[in-house]
């Protein structure tokens, strides 16, 4: 379990050291095997990447807040997530469903994505989570019909 925490922490610290993340922190949970990583990137509000090292699983927690369950946006996001593993996506951007298990949850109007992985893949799973977060903001939100959502939820400028 400690190897998984070290691998995830090291990958995220690398992003922080390069100046990609701001305000990076690691918060151990009272629950054994859980660690919450927080960082600012792409938006004003911080992101939470939750590690459950006993499963092992990473969760992009509440990555898209204020999205009603079964709404058009919820459905579109689930479709987007499933399409990220399609062969038409360049290999460096494609989600590897052979190595990782991707799931989407909507709890109390907050969409989260979980990435299940094998213990030896913790570092690559972390890179995949960061790349997916980038894809969500730069492909799903920016290229989709979600300008008003970005303004209201993430305080993006209207223009």
Buried (B, 14 or more C-beta within 10 A) or exposed (E): EEEBBEBBBEBBBBBBEEEBBEEBEBEEEEEEBBBBBBBEBBBEEBBBBBBBBEBBBBBBBBBBBBBEEEEEBBEBBBEBBEEBBEEEEEEEEBBBEEBBEBEBEBEEBBBBBBBBBEEEBBBBBBBBBBBBBBBBBEEBBEEBEBEEBBEEBBEBEEE
